[in-house]
Amino acid sequence: MTNETKAVLVGGPDELPERIVSVTTPGLDIKIPFRGGYEHFRATPRQQETAEGSLPVYEWWERTELPG
């Protein structure tokens, strides 16, 4: 049995490879590396039904670019 927590990502780039991701610390922002930067997602109070059960929803709120 695993203690892994998962979440659903909504918003952000359509090209993100994963929409269900592992969450290290539930409730904190998630930062996803993508195309030379990071896509940032914030926890919401919503849940979404998925094939993996009811998961918390995180919404996209900003992108930051890596220097270079």
MORARA-V293561 format. One record per residue. PHI is phi in whole degrees, -180 to 180 (NA if undefined). Layout:
BEGIN
phi-><PHI,PHI>
END
This chain:
BEGIN
phi-><NA,-115,-97,-62,-107,-120,-145,-102,-97,-123,84,77,-63,-64,-84,-55,-71,-128,-111,-115,-128,-78,-120,-74,-126,-55,96,-90,-58,-113,-120,-108,-67,-161,46,76,-163,-131,-99,-107,-126,-114,-66,-121,-80,-81,-125,-132,-76,-134,-64,-98,103,-80,-122,-67,-101,-116,-103,-65,-135,-167,-125,-120,-96,-81,-64,123>
END
